[in-house]
Amino acid sequence: MEQPKANVIQRAIGKRFRKIITNSPDGQPPWLKEVGDGEDRGLFLPTEAPWVVHGDLATLIGGIRALLMQALHPGTLSGVATHSRYQQDPLGRLAGTTKWLTVTTFGSLSAIKNEATRVNKMHSVVKGTYQNEQGEKVSYQASDQDLLLWVHIAFTDSFLKTHQLYSRKQIPGGPDSYVALWSKSVAPLGLEKCPMSAGELEQMIRDFYNSNLLLANETTFEVIKFLKKPPLPTVAKIVYAFLFQAAAASIDKDYLKLLKIKALPLWLIKPFTRGLLFLMAKSIGKESPLETAAKNRLKRIGVWP
């Protein structure tokens, strides 16, 4: 039976989109089997906040915002600039981050454990020194509690804020539920203490700022320059430019000032971005192969209808 033309086009667009996100020639995440395998429910169910938030296209904006915020800590920035391949292989690095996020959100406990082992192994060699605001040299390792905390809270805050602003989906249990449940994701990475509510999350970020632990230097601006115009296919570049503006518009003015980014007003960018994500969702399809694989695992073990 011949498939409707609209479905064929939708699959073609979805495949092209996922080729970029997963850095895979066929558009299928190489870790798809990892998510589908396993004999337990994992950390989250489809009705819980992290699954709903991370299954939405607003994560594309949240990811950009998280990278901008994370770059404000000189330790995190030094790790990215010195040890990351983001300039030589940006899609490969994106795929690595996407793998951790999606395996942790949708995978079984065994898959999450294996993924955390991969990330911790990478973190073990990310070390060096950076200059703080006083010009003093500070030694760091990626597994340091303060760096793990900053990466986690910048990530959590970014995905939460961009979902609240640009997604049409309600967060089950609200923002506090997302923050509390997503805290489970960083225990395998070694983070011992993290915020358990949206209020605590906001306060921890503000504490970093008030303690003068955040700054921007020439390396920061090099990273921002790259993030503004990464090497993407032509059509993807156009879409990405709007997503970057949406990410910038969601950042508080104090942090934008440090980053030296001029954002478009939120009243202008918000309705346009919501419309863009709606059109993208229509073009790509409602559900990702990863979510389908995860739900099939849950059905197989009898915890999902």
C-alpha atoms as an extended CHARMM CRD file, in Angstrom:
* protein
*
       305  EXT
         1         1  MET       CA              0.0000000000        0.0000000000        0.0000000000  PROA      1               0.0000000000
         2         2  GLU       CA              1.3790000000        3.3760000000       -1.0380000000  PROA      2               0.0000000000
         3         3  GLN       CA              2.0320000000        5.7340000000        1.8670000000  PROA      3               0.0000000000
         4         4  PRO       CA              0.4990000000        9.2360000000        1.8960000000  PROA      4               0.0000000000
         5         5  LYS       CA              2.8460000000       11.8340000000        0.4410000000  PROA      5               0.0000000000
         6         6  ALA       CA              2.6680000000       13.9190000000        3.6200000000  PROA      6               0.0000000000
         7         7  ASN       CA              3.9360000000       10.9840000000        5.6940000000  PROA      7               0.0000000000
         8         8  VAL       CA              6.8240000000       10.3690000000        3.3070000000  PROA      8               0.0000000000
         9         9  ILE       CA              7.8500000000       14.0330000000        3.4550000000  PROA      9               0.0000000000
        10        10  GLN       CA              7.4900000000       14.0630000000        7.2300000000  PROA      10              0.0000000000
        11        11  ARG       CA              9.7560000000       11.0400000000        7.5850000000  PROA      11              0.0000000000
        12        12  ALA       CA             12.3380000000       12.5810000000        5.2450000000  PROA      12              0.0000000000
        13        13  ILE       CA             12.4260000000       15.8300000000        7.2290000000  PROA      13              0.0000000000
        14        14  GLY       CA             12.5350000000       13.9190000000       10.5180000000  PROA      14              0.0000000000
        15        15  LYS       CA             15.4330000000       11.8180000000        9.2870000000  PROA      15              0.0000000000
        16        16  ARG       CA             17.3860000000       14.8940000000        8.1910000000  PROA      16              0.0000000000
        17        17  PHE       CA             16.7540000000       16.5600000000       11.5580000000  PROA      17              0.0000000000
        18        18  ARG       CA             17.8480000000       13.5040000000       13.5360000000  PROA      18              0.0000000000
        19        19  LYS       CA             20.9700000000       13.0710000000       11.3880000000  PROA      19              0.0000000000
        20        20  ILE       CA             22.1340000000       16.4500000000       12.6990000000  PROA      20              0.0000000000
        21        21  ILE       CA             21.1810000000       15.8410000000       16.3310000000  PROA      21              0.0000000000
        22        22  THR       CA             22.6060000000       12.3100000000       16.5570000000  PROA      22              0.0000000000
        23        23  ASN       CA             25.4500000000       12.7000000000       14.0410000000  PROA      23              0.0000000000
        24        24  SER       CA             24.2420000000        9.4900000000       12.4240000000  PROA      24              0.0000000000
        25        25  PRO       CA             24.1150000000        8.8900000000        8.6230000000  PROA      25              0.0000000000
        26        26  ASP       CA             20.7460000000        7.1250000000        8.7610000000  PROA      26              0.0000000000
        27        27  GLY       CA             19.1350000000        9.4620000000       11.2890000000  PROA      27              0.0000000000
        28        28  GLN       CA             18.7790000000        6.6770000000       13.8500000000  PROA      28              0.0000000000
        29        29  PRO       CA             20.5170000000        7.2990000000       17.2040000000  PROA      29              0.0000000000
        30        30  PRO       CA             23.3610000000        4.7470000000       17.5560000000  PROA      30              0.0000000000
        31        31  TRP       CA             22.2360000000        4.2530000000       21.1620000000  PROA      31              0.0000000000
        32        32  LEU       CA             18.6420000000        3.3410000000       20.2100000000  PROA      32              0.0000000000
        33        33  LYS       CA             19.1090000000       -0.3020000000       21.2090000000  PROA      33              0.0000000000
        34        34  GLU       CA             20.5240000000        0.7540000000       24.5910000000  PROA      34              0.0000000000
        35        35  VAL       CA             17.3190000000        2.6550000000       25.3520000000  PROA      35              0.0000000000
        36        36  GLY       CA             15.1000000000       -0.2060000000       24.2100000000  PROA      36              0.0000000000
        37        37  ASP       CA             16.9800000000       -2.9140000000       26.1290000000  PROA      37              0.0000000000
        38        38  GLY       CA             16.7420000000       -3.5450000000       29.8570000000  PROA      38              0.0000000000
        39        39  GLU       CA             14.3560000000       -5.0950000000       32.3510000000  PROA      39              0.0000000000
        40        40  ASP       CA             13.3850000000       -2.1130000000       34.4940000000  PROA      40              0.0000000000
        41        41  ARG       CA             11.4760000000        1.1520000000       34.1620000000  PROA      41              0.0000000000
        42        42  GLY       CA             14.5050000000        3.4470000000       34.4760000000  PROA      42              0.0000000000
        43        43  LEU       CA             14.3530000000        6.7340000000       36.3290000000  PROA      43              0.0000000000
        44        44  PHE       CA             11.2730000000        8.2350000000       34.6780000000  PROA      44              0.0000000000
        45        45  LEU       CA              7.9270000000        7.3230000000       33.1460000000  PROA      45              0.0000000000
        46        46  PRO       CA              6.2670000000        9.0860000000       30.1760000000  PROA      46              0.0000000000
        47        47  THR       CA              3.8600000000       10.8300000000       32.5740000000  PROA      47              0.0000000000
        48        48  GLU       CA              6.6560000000       12.3820000000       34.6590000000  PROA      48              0.0000000000
        49        49  ALA       CA              8.1790000000       15.8290000000       34.2950000000  PROA      49              0.0000000000
        50        50  PRO       CA             11.6870000000       15.0290000000       32.9200000000  PROA      50              0.0000000000
        51        51  TRP       CA             10.2740000000       12.7540000000       30.2020000000  PROA      51              0.0000000000
        52        52  VAL       CA              7.7280000000       15.3940000000       29.1140000000  PROA      52              0.0000000000
        53        53  VAL       CA             10.2520000000       18.2520000000       29.1490000000  PROA      53              0.0000000000
        54        54  HSD       CA             13.0500000000       16.3790000000       27.3830000000  PROA      54              0.0000000000
        55        55  GLY       CA             10.7140000000       14.9080000000       24.8030000000  PROA      55              0.0000000000
        56        56  ASP       CA              9.7500000000       18.3830000000       23.6100000000  PROA      56              0.0000000000
        57        57  LEU       CA             11.4720000000       20.3880000000       20.8640000000  PROA      57              0.0000000000
        58        58  ALA       CA             11.9810000000       23.2670000000       23.2940000000  PROA      58              0.0000000000
        59        59  THR       CA             15.0220000000       21.2670000000       24.4310000000  PROA      59              0.0000000000
        60        60  LEU       CA             16.7800000000       22.5450000000       21.3010000000  PROA      60              0.0000000000
        61        61  ILE       CA             16.6070000000       26.0350000000       22.7940000000  PROA      61              0.0000000000
        62        62  GLY       CA             17.3610000000       24.7810000000       26.2860000000  PROA      62              0.0000000000
        63        63  GLY       CA             20.5610000000       23.1580000000       25.0570000000  PROA      63              0.0000000000
        64        64  ILE       CA             21.8320000000       26.4060000000       23.5420000000  PROA      64              0.0000000000
        65        65  ARG       CA             20.9160000000       28.3490000000       26.6710000000  PROA      65              0.0000000000
        66        66  ALA       CA             22.6440000000       25.7900000000       28.8980000000  PROA      66              0.0000000000
        67        67  LEU       CA             25.8870000000       26.0970000000       26.9180000000  PROA      67              0.0000000000
        68        68  LEU       CA             25.7800000000       29.8870000000       27.2100000000  PROA      68              0.0000000000
        69        69  MET       CA             25.1540000000       29.7600000000       30.9550000000  PROA      69              0.0000000000
        70        70  GLN       CA             27.7490000000       27.0410000000       31.5780000000  PROA      70              0.0000000000
        71        71  ALA       CA             30.3620000000       29.1510000000       29.7820000000  PROA      71              0.0000000000
        72        72  LEU       CA             30.0790000000       31.7640000000       32.5430000000  PROA      72              0.0000000000
        73        73  HSD       CA             32.0060000000       29.5790000000       34.9800000000  PROA      73              0.0000000000
        74        74  PRO       CA             35.7430000000       29.7710000000       34.1700000000  PROA      74              0.0000000000
        75        75  GLY       CA             36.3120000000       26.1720000000       35.2890000000  PROA      75              0.0000000000
        76        76  THR       CA             33.6080000000       24.7880000000       33.0230000000  PROA      76              0.0000000000
        77        77  LEU       CA             34.7610000000       27.0790000000       30.2240000000  PROA      77              0.0000000000
        78        78  SER       CA             38.3670000000       25.9380000000       30.5370000000  PROA      78              0.0000000000
        79        79  GLY       CA             37.2660000000       22.3130000000       30.3680000000  PROA      79              0.0000000000
        80        80  VAL       CA             35.3050000000       22.9570000000       27.1760000000  PROA      80              0.0000000000
        81        81  ALA       CA             38.0060000000       25.0760000000       25.5330000000  PROA      81              0.0000000000
        82        82  THR       CA             40.9230000000       22.7970000000       26.4430000000  PROA      82              0.0000000000
        83        83  HSD       CA             39.4630000000       19.3110000000       26.2950000000  PROA      83              0.0000000000
        84        84  SER       CA             36.4080000000       19.5480000000       24.0560000000  PROA      84              0.0000000000
        85        85  ARG       CA             36.3110000000       18.9750000000       20.2910000000  PROA      85              0.0000000000
        86        86  TYR       CA             33.4220000000       21.4020000000       19.8440000000  PROA      86              0.0000000000
        87        87  GLN       CA             35.1450000000       23.3680000000       17.0420000000  PROA      87              0.0000000000
        88        88  GLN       CA             36.6050000000       20.3920000000       15.1520000000  PROA      88              0.0000000000
        89        89  ASP       CA             33.5910000000       18.1120000000       15.5810000000  PROA      89              0.0000000000
        90        90  PRO       CA             30.5780000000       20.1080000000       16.8380000000  PROA      90              0.0000000000
        91        91  LEU       CA             28.0090000000       17.5470000000       15.7160000000  PROA      91              0.0000000000
        92        92  GLY       CA             29.9600000000       14.7770000000       17.4160000000  PROA      92              0.0000000000
        93        93  ARG       CA             29.9980000000       16.6970000000       20.6740000000  PROA      93              0.0000000000
        94        94  LEU       CA             26.3020000000       17.4690000000       20.2950000000  PROA      94              0.0000000000
        95        95  ALA       CA             25.6050000000       13.7770000000       19.7740000000  PROA      95              0.0000000000
        96        96  GLY       CA             27.5550000000       12.9170000000       22.9280000000  PROA      96              0.0000000000
        97        97  THR       CA             25.5130000000       15.3240000000       25.0270000000  PROA      97              0.0000000000
        98        98  THR       CA             22.2860000000       14.1750000000       23.3700000000  PROA      98              0.0000000000
        99        99  LYS       CA             23.1630000000       10.5690000000       24.1590000000  PROA      99              0.0000000000
       100       100  TRP       CA             23.6350000000       11.2790000000       27.8760000000  PROA      100             0.0000000000
       101       101  LEU       CA             20.4130000000       13.2990000000       28.0730000000  PROA      101             0.0000000000
       102       102  THR       CA             18.2480000000       10.8040000000       26.2180000000  PROA      102             0.0000000000
       103       103  VAL       CA             19.6840000000        7.6380000000       27.7760000000  PROA      103             0.0000000000
       104       104  THR       CA             19.2970000000        9.1350000000       31.2550000000  PROA      104             0.0000000000
       105       105  THR       CA             15.7400000000       10.2880000000       30.5220000000  PROA      105             0.0000000000
       106       106  PHE       CA             14.3900000000        7.3020000000       28.6110000000  PROA      106             0.0000000000
       107       107  GLY       CA             16.7440000000        4.3850000000       29.3490000000  PROA      107             0.0000000000
       108       108  SER       CA             16.8140000000        1.5730000000       31.8820000000  PROA      108             0.0000000000
       109       109  LEU       CA             18.9090000000        1.7390000000       35.0450000000  PROA      109             0.0000000000
       110       110  SER       CA             21.5730000000       -0.4870000000       33.4810000000  PROA      110             0.0000000000
       111       111  ALA       CA             21.7750000000        1.7680000000       30.4130000000  PROA      111             0.0000000000
       112       112  ILE       CA             22.0110000000        4.8510000000       32.6460000000  PROA      112             0.0000000000
       113       113  LYS       CA             24.7960000000        3.2360000000       34.6590000000  PROA      113             0.0000000000
       114       114  ASN       CA             26.7770000000        2.4490000000       31.5030000000  PROA      114             0.0000000000
       115       115  GLU       CA             26.2790000000        5.9740000000       30.1770000000  PROA      115             0.0000000000
       116       116  ALA       CA             27.3750000000        7.5180000000       33.4780000000  PROA      116             0.0000000000
       117       117  THR       CA             30.5070000000        5.3580000000       33.3560000000  PROA      117             0.0000000000
       118       118  ARG       CA             31.2750000000        6.7370000000       29.8830000000  PROA      118             0.0000000000
       119       119  VAL       CA             30.8080000000       10.3380000000       31.0370000000  PROA      119             0.0000000000
       120       120  ASN       CA             32.7870000000        9.8420000000       34.2630000000  PROA      120             0.0000000000
       121       121  LYS       CA             35.6560000000        8.3480000000       32.2740000000  PROA      121             0.0000000000
       122       122  MET       CA             35.7580000000       11.4690000000       30.1050000000  PROA      122             0.0000000000
       123       123  HSD       CA             35.5610000000       13.7160000000       33.1740000000  PROA      123             0.0000000000
       124       124  SER       CA             38.5480000000       11.9260000000       34.7530000000  PROA      124             0.0000000000
       125       125  VAL       CA             40.9410000000       13.4150000000       32.1900000000  PROA      125             0.0000000000
       126       126  VAL       CA             39.3860000000       16.9010000000       32.0940000000  PROA      126             0.0000000000
       127       127  LYS       CA             41.5740000000       18.8720000000       34.4630000000  PROA      127             0.0000000000
       128       128  GLY       CA             43.7550000000       21.9600000000       34.4970000000  PROA      128             0.0000000000
       129       129  THR       CA             43.7950000000       25.5010000000       35.8680000000  PROA      129             0.0000000000
       130       130  TYR       CA             41.7800000000       28.6520000000       35.2940000000  PROA      130             0.0000000000
       131       131  GLN       CA             41.9600000000       32.2610000000       36.4330000000  PROA      131             0.0000000000
       132       132  ASN       CA             39.2790000000       33.5390000000       38.7710000000  PROA      132             0.0000000000
       133       133  GLU       CA             38.0290000000       37.1250000000       38.9170000000  PROA      133             0.0000000000
       134       134  GLN       CA             40.9670000000       38.1130000000       41.1480000000  PROA      134             0.0000000000
       135       135  GLY       CA             43.4450000000       36.7710000000       38.5920000000  PROA      135             0.0000000000
       136       136  GLU       CA             44.4320000000       33.8420000000       40.7950000000  PROA      136             0.0000000000
       137       137  LYS       CA             45.0870000000       30.4060000000       39.2940000000  PROA      137             0.0000000000
       138       138  VAL       CA             42.6610000000       27.7480000000       40.4650000000  PROA      138             0.0000000000
       139       139  SER       CA             43.1390000000       24.0340000000       39.8330000000  PROA      139             0.0000000000
       140       140  TYR       CA             40.0860000000       22.1120000000       38.6880000000  PROA      140             0.0000000000
       141       141  GLN       CA             38.8530000000       18.7190000000       37.5870000000  PROA      141             0.0000000000
       142       142  ALA       CA             35.5480000000       18.1520000000       35.7980000000  PROA      142             0.0000000000
       143       143  SER       CA             34.3920000000       15.8960000000       38.6470000000  PROA      143             0.0000000000
       144       144  ASP       CA             34.7850000000       18.6650000000       41.2660000000  PROA      144             0.0000000000
       145       145  GLN       CA             31.5530000000       19.1820000000       43.1650000000  PROA      145             0.0000000000
       146       146  ASP       CA             31.3070000000       22.9160000000       42.3930000000  PROA      146             0.0000000000
       147       147  LEU       CA             31.7280000000       22.3420000000       38.6470000000  PROA      147             0.0000000000
       148       148  LEU       CA             29.2950000000       19.4230000000       38.5710000000  PROA      148             0.0000000000
       149       149  LEU       CA             26.8110000000       21.5840000000       40.4480000000  PROA      149             0.0000000000
       150       150  TRP       CA             27.1670000000       24.5390000000       38.0940000000  PROA      150             0.0000000000
       151       151  VAL       CA             26.7680000000       22.3790000000       34.9920000000  PROA      151             0.0000000000
       152       152  HSD       CA             23.7190000000       20.7020000000       36.5340000000  PROA      152             0.0000000000
       153       153  ILE       CA             21.9260000000       23.8550000000       37.6770000000  PROA      153             0.0000000000
       154       154  ALA       CA             22.6790000000       25.7330000000       34.4520000000  PROA      154             0.0000000000
       155       155  PHE       CA             21.3170000000       22.7590000000       32.5150000000  PROA      155             0.0000000000
       156       156  THR       CA             18.2420000000       22.2940000000       34.7110000000  PROA      156             0.0000000000
       157       157  ASP       CA             17.3860000000       25.9810000000       34.7840000000  PROA      157             0.0000000000
       158       158  SER       CA             17.8050000000       26.2900000000       31.0240000000  PROA      158             0.0000000000
       159       159  PHE       CA             15.5980000000       23.3500000000       30.1100000000  PROA      159             0.0000000000
       160       160  LEU       CA             12.9820000000       24.3920000000       32.6410000000  PROA      160             0.0000000000
       161       161  LYS       CA             12.8670000000       28.0570000000       31.5870000000  PROA      161             0.0000000000
       162       162  THR       CA             12.7740000000       27.3810000000       27.8620000000  PROA      162             0.0000000000
       163       163  HSD       CA             10.0310000000       24.7910000000       28.3020000000  PROA      163             0.0000000000
       164       164  GLN       CA              7.9520000000       27.2150000000       30.3430000000  PROA      164             0.0000000000
       165       165  LEU       CA              8.3990000000       29.9290000000       27.7470000000  PROA      165             0.0000000000
       166       166  TYR       CA              8.1890000000       28.0830000000       24.4540000000  PROA      166             0.0000000000
       167       167  SER       CA              6.4490000000       24.7260000000       24.9000000000  PROA      167             0.0000000000
       168       168  ARG       CA              2.6960000000       24.1990000000       24.7350000000  PROA      168             0.0000000000
       169       169  LYS       CA              2.9200000000       21.1890000000       27.0800000000  PROA      169             0.0000000000
       170       170  GLN       CA              2.2470000000       21.4750000000       30.7960000000  PROA      170             0.0000000000
       171       171  ILE       CA              4.9140000000       20.0770000000       33.1390000000  PROA      171             0.0000000000
       172       172  PRO       CA              3.4180000000       17.2430000000       35.2400000000  PROA      172             0.0000000000
       173       173  GLY       CA              3.6740000000       18.3260000000       38.8680000000  PROA      173             0.0000000000
       174       174  GLY       CA              5.0030000000       21.7370000000       37.8720000000  PROA      174             0.0000000000
       175       175  PRO       CA              8.5480000000       23.1730000000       37.9780000000  PROA      175             0.0000000000
       176       176  ASP       CA              9.3250000000       21.7680000000       41.4380000000  PROA      176             0.0000000000
       177       177  SER       CA              8.6070000000       18.2490000000       40.2130000000  PROA      177             0.0000000000
       178       178  TYR       CA             10.9580000000       18.6590000000       37.2590000000  PROA      178             0.0000000000
       179       179  VAL       CA             13.8070000000       19.9750000000       39.4260000000  PROA      179             0.0000000000
       180       180  ALA       CA             13.3800000000       17.3160000000       42.1100000000  PROA      180             0.0000000000
       181       181  LEU       CA             13.0350000000       14.3790000000       39.7330000000  PROA      181             0.0000000000
       182       182  TRP       CA             15.8630000000       15.4700000000       37.4260000000  PROA      182             0.0000000000
       183       183  SER       CA             18.1880000000       15.5850000000       40.4510000000  PROA      183             0.0000000000
       184       184  LYS       CA             18.2960000000       11.7730000000       40.1310000000  PROA      184             0.0000000000
       185       185  SER       CA             20.2060000000       12.1510000000       36.8720000000  PROA      185             0.0000000000
       186       186  VAL       CA             23.3980000000       13.4800000000       38.4360000000  PROA      186             0.0000000000
       187       187  ALA       CA             23.8100000000       11.0190000000       41.2960000000  PROA      187             0.0000000000
       188       188  PRO       CA             25.5670000000        8.5200000000       38.9540000000  PROA      188             0.0000000000
       189       189  LEU       CA             27.9330000000       11.3430000000       37.9220000000  PROA      189             0.0000000000
       190       190  GLY       CA             28.9780000000       11.9280000000       41.5290000000  PROA      190             0.0000000000
       191       191  LEU       CA             27.1010000000       15.1010000000       42.4500000000  PROA      191             0.0000000000
       192       192  GLU       CA             26.2010000000       14.7700000000       46.1170000000  PROA      192             0.0000000000
       193       193  LYS       CA             23.9080000000       17.7540000000       46.6530000000  PROA      193             0.0000000000
       194       194  CYS       CA             21.6950000000       19.6630000000       44.2280000000  PROA      194             0.0000000000
       195       195  PRO       CA             18.4890000000       21.7380000000       44.3230000000  PROA      195             0.0000000000
       196       196  MET       CA             15.1890000000       19.9730000000       44.9230000000  PROA      196             0.0000000000
       197       197  SER       CA             12.8230000000       22.7950000000       44.0030000000  PROA      197             0.0000000000
       198       198  ALA       CA             12.6130000000       25.6590000000       41.5100000000  PROA      198             0.0000000000
       199       199  GLY       CA             13.1950000000       28.1340000000       44.3370000000  PROA      199             0.0000000000
       200       200  GLU       CA             16.3720000000       26.3590000000       45.4780000000  PROA      200             0.0000000000
       201       201  LEU       CA             17.5420000000       26.1830000000       41.8670000000  PROA      201             0.0000000000
       202       202  GLU       CA             17.1190000000       29.9200000000       41.3830000000  PROA      202             0.0000000000
       203       203  GLN       CA             18.8950000000       30.6600000000       44.6600000000  PROA      203             0.0000000000
       204       204  MET       CA             21.8810000000       28.4420000000       43.8630000000  PROA      204             0.0000000000
       205       205  ILE       CA             22.3940000000       30.1380000000       40.5180000000  PROA      205             0.0000000000
       206       206  ARG       CA             22.1500000000       33.5360000000       42.1860000000  PROA      206             0.0000000000
       207       207  ASP       CA             24.6580000000       32.4430000000       44.8420000000  PROA      207             0.0000000000
       208       208  PHE       CA             27.2260000000       31.6780000000       42.1270000000  PROA      208             0.0000000000
       209       209  TYR       CA             26.6250000000       35.1530000000       40.6750000000  PROA      209             0.0000000000
       210       210  ASN       CA             26.7230000000       36.9870000000       44.0170000000  PROA      210             0.0000000000
       211       211  SER       CA             29.9300000000       35.1870000000       44.9900000000  PROA      211             0.0000000000
       212       212  ASN       CA             31.6770000000       36.5420000000       41.8680000000  PROA      212             0.0000000000
       213       213  LEU       CA             32.3200000000       33.0230000000       40.6270000000  PROA      213             0.0000000000
       214       214  LEU       CA             30.9320000000       33.8290000000       37.1890000000  PROA      214             0.0000000000
       215       215  LEU       CA             32.8250000000       35.8760000000       34.6150000000  PROA      215             0.0000000000
       216       216  ALA       CA             33.4030000000       36.2380000000       30.9080000000  PROA      216             0.0000000000
       217       217  ASN       CA             36.7770000000       36.4790000000       29.1710000000  PROA      217             0.0000000000
       218       218  GLU       CA             38.1330000000       36.1990000000       25.6400000000  PROA      218             0.0000000000
       219       219  THR       CA             37.6390000000       32.4480000000       25.6200000000  PROA      219             0.0000000000
       220       220  THR       CA             34.0070000000       32.9570000000       26.6480000000  PROA      220             0.0000000000
       221       221  PHE       CA             33.4450000000       35.2650000000       23.7120000000  PROA      221             0.0000000000
       222       222  GLU       CA             35.1230000000       32.7940000000       21.3190000000  PROA      222             0.0000000000
       223       223  VAL       CA             32.6910000000       30.0980000000       22.4880000000  PROA      223             0.0000000000
       224       224  ILE       CA             29.7480000000       32.4860000000       22.1120000000  PROA      224             0.0000000000
       225       225  LYS       CA             30.8900000000       33.4370000000       18.6160000000  PROA      225             0.0000000000
       226       226  PHE       CA             30.9560000000       29.7720000000       17.6890000000  PROA      226             0.0000000000
       227       227  LEU       CA             27.5600000000       29.1270000000       19.2930000000  PROA      227             0.0000000000
       228       228  LYS       CA             26.0320000000       31.9810000000       17.3180000000  PROA      228             0.0000000000
       229       229  LYS       CA             27.1030000000       30.5310000000       13.9750000000  PROA      229             0.0000000000
       230       230  PRO       CA             28.0170000000       26.8430000000       14.1470000000  PROA      230             0.0000000000
       231       231  PRO       CA             28.7760000000       24.9640000000       10.8970000000  PROA      231             0.0000000000
       232       232  LEU       CA             25.3520000000       23.6130000000        9.9730000000  PROA      232             0.0000000000
       233       233  PRO       CA             23.5650000000       22.9140000000        6.6760000000  PROA      233             0.0000000000
       234       234  THR       CA             22.0290000000       26.0470000000        5.1180000000  PROA      234             0.0000000000
       235       235  VAL       CA             18.4020000000       25.4850000000        6.1420000000  PROA      235             0.0000000000
       236       236  ALA       CA             19.4380000000       24.3730000000        9.6130000000  PROA      236             0.0000000000
       237       237  LYS       CA             21.4930000000       27.5680000000       10.0010000000  PROA      237             0.0000000000
       238       238  ILE       CA             18.4000000000       29.6940000000        9.4140000000  PROA      238             0.0000000000
       239       239  VAL       CA             16.3510000000       27.7780000000       11.9830000000  PROA      239             0.0000000000
       240       240  TYR       CA             19.2490000000       27.7390000000       14.4340000000  PROA      240             0.0000000000
       241       241  ALA       CA             19.6190000000       31.5330000000       14.2600000000  PROA      241             0.0000000000
       242       242  PHE       CA             16.0580000000       31.9160000000       15.5670000000  PROA      242             0.0000000000
       243       243  LEU       CA             16.6140000000       29.2690000000       18.2390000000  PROA      243             0.0000000000
       244       244  PHE       CA             19.7240000000       31.1170000000       19.4300000000  PROA      244             0.0000000000
       245       245  GLN       CA             17.7280000000       34.3290000000       19.7350000000  PROA      245             0.0000000000
       246       246  ALA       CA             15.0580000000       32.4790000000       21.7060000000  PROA      246             0.0000000000
       247       247  ALA       CA             17.7430000000       31.1010000000       24.0430000000  PROA      247             0.0000000000
       248       248  ALA       CA             19.2510000000       34.5480000000       24.5760000000  PROA      248             0.0000000000
       249       249  ALA       CA             15.8560000000       36.1280000000       25.2300000000  PROA      249             0.0000000000
       250       250  SER       CA             15.2370000000       33.6310000000       28.0450000000  PROA      250             0.0000000000
       251       251  ILE       CA             18.3950000000       34.5750000000       29.9910000000  PROA      251             0.0000000000
       252       252  ASP       CA             18.2030000000       37.0870000000       32.8510000000  PROA      252             0.0000000000
       253       253  LYS       CA             19.7200000000       40.4840000000       32.1240000000  PROA      253             0.0000000000
       254       254  ASP       CA             22.5450000000       40.1300000000       34.6930000000  PROA      254             0.0000000000
       255       255  TYR       CA             23.9240000000       37.0780000000       32.8810000000  PROA      255             0.0000000000
       256       256  LEU       CA             23.3260000000       38.5880000000       29.4370000000  PROA      256             0.0000000000
       257       257  LYS       CA             25.3920000000       41.5750000000       30.5180000000  PROA      257             0.0000000000
       258       258  LEU       CA             28.3000000000       39.3010000000       31.4430000000  PROA      258             0.0000000000
       259       259  LEU       CA             27.9730000000       37.4670000000       28.1380000000  PROA      259             0.0000000000
       260       260  LYS       CA             27.7090000000       40.7740000000       26.2260000000  PROA      260             0.0000000000
       261       261  ILE       CA             24.7400000000       39.4610000000       24.2810000000  PROA      261             0.0000000000
       262       262  LYS       CA             21.9440000000       41.7330000000       23.1070000000  PROA      262             0.0000000000
       263       263  ALA       CA             18.7250000000       39.7460000000       23.0550000000  PROA      263             0.0000000000
       264       264  LEU       CA             15.5340000000       40.4990000000       21.2170000000  PROA      264             0.0000000000
       265       265  PRO       CA             12.6090000000       41.3730000000       23.5280000000  PROA      265             0.0000000000
       266       266  LEU       CA             10.7910000000       38.3440000000       24.8680000000  PROA      266             0.0000000000
       267       267  TRP       CA              7.3760000000       39.7110000000       23.8740000000  PROA      267             0.0000000000
       268       268  LEU       CA              8.5580000000       39.6030000000       20.2590000000  PROA      268             0.0000000000
       269       269  ILE       CA             10.4900000000       36.3360000000       20.2050000000  PROA      269             0.0000000000
       270       270  LYS       CA              8.1330000000       34.1890000000       22.3160000000  PROA      270             0.0000000000
       271       271  PRO       CA              5.0950000000       33.9020000000       19.9750000000  PROA      271             0.0000000000
       272       272  PHE       CA              7.3190000000       33.4900000000       16.9250000000  PROA      272             0.0000000000
       273       273  THR       CA              9.3590000000       30.7380000000       18.5950000000  PROA      273             0.0000000000
       274       274  ARG       CA              6.2420000000       28.8820000000       19.7180000000  PROA      274             0.0000000000
       275       275  GLY       CA              4.9890000000       28.9780000000       16.1560000000  PROA      275             0.0000000000
       276       276  LEU       CA              8.3250000000       27.7810000000       14.7850000000  PROA      276             0.0000000000
       277       277  LEU       CA              8.4790000000       24.8360000000       17.1850000000  PROA      277             0.0000000000
       278       278  PHE       CA              4.8870000000       23.9330000000       16.3160000000  PROA      278             0.0000000000
       279       279  LEU       CA              5.7460000000       23.8420000000       12.6080000000  PROA      279             0.0000000000
       280       280  MET       CA              8.9110000000       21.8370000000       13.3100000000  PROA      280             0.0000000000
       281       281  ALA       CA              6.9210000000       19.3010000000       15.3350000000  PROA      281             0.0000000000
       282       282  LYS       CA              4.4070000000       18.9710000000       12.4990000000  PROA      282             0.0000000000
       283       283  SER       CA              7.2270000000       18.4680000000        9.9980000000  PROA      283             0.0000000000
       284       284  ILE       CA              9.2540000000       15.9920000000       12.0550000000  PROA      284             0.0000000000
       285       285  GLY       CA              6.4950000000       13.9720000000       13.6970000000  PROA      285             0.0000000000
       286       286  LYS       CA              5.0390000000       13.6460000000       17.1690000000  PROA      286             0.0000000000
       287       287  GLU       CA              7.4090000000       11.1500000000       18.7600000000  PROA      287             0.0000000000
       288       288  SER       CA             11.0710000000       10.2540000000       18.4690000000  PROA      288             0.0000000000
       289       289  PRO       CA             12.4140000000        6.7460000000       17.8360000000  PROA      289             0.0000000000
       290       290  LEU       CA             14.0230000000        6.9100000000       21.2920000000  PROA      290             0.0000000000
       291       291  GLU       CA             10.7090000000        7.5240000000       23.0530000000  PROA      291             0.0000000000
       292       292  THR       CA              9.1020000000        4.7410000000       21.0490000000  PROA      292             0.0000000000
       293       293  ALA       CA             11.9030000000        2.3280000000       21.9950000000  PROA      293             0.0000000000
       294       294  ALA       CA             11.6130000000        3.3150000000       25.6550000000  PROA      294             0.0000000000
       295       295  LYS       CA              7.8370000000        2.8710000000       25.6980000000  PROA      295             0.0000000000
       296       296  ASN       CA              8.1790000000       -0.4970000000       24.0180000000  PROA      296             0.0000000000
       297       297  ARG       CA             10.5550000000       -1.5410000000       26.8080000000  PROA      297             0.0000000000
       298       298  LEU       CA              8.0710000000       -0.3480000000       29.4320000000  PROA      298             0.0000000000
       299       299  LYS       CA              5.2610000000       -2.2810000000       27.7260000000  PROA      299             0.0000000000
       300       300  ARG       CA              7.4270000000       -5.3940000000       27.5140000000  PROA      300             0.0000000000
       301       301  ILE       CA              8.0770000000       -5.4000000000       31.2780000000  PROA      301             0.0000000000
       302       302  GLY       CA              4.4680000000       -4.5470000000       32.0840000000  PROA      302             0.0000000000
       303       303  VAL       CA              4.7230000000       -1.0340000000       33.5570000000  PROA      303             0.0000000000
       304       304  TRP       CA              3.1260000000        0.8500000000       30.6730000000  PROA      304             0.0000000000
       305       305  PRO       CA             -0.1920000000        0.1640000000       28.8970000000  PROA      305             0.0000000000
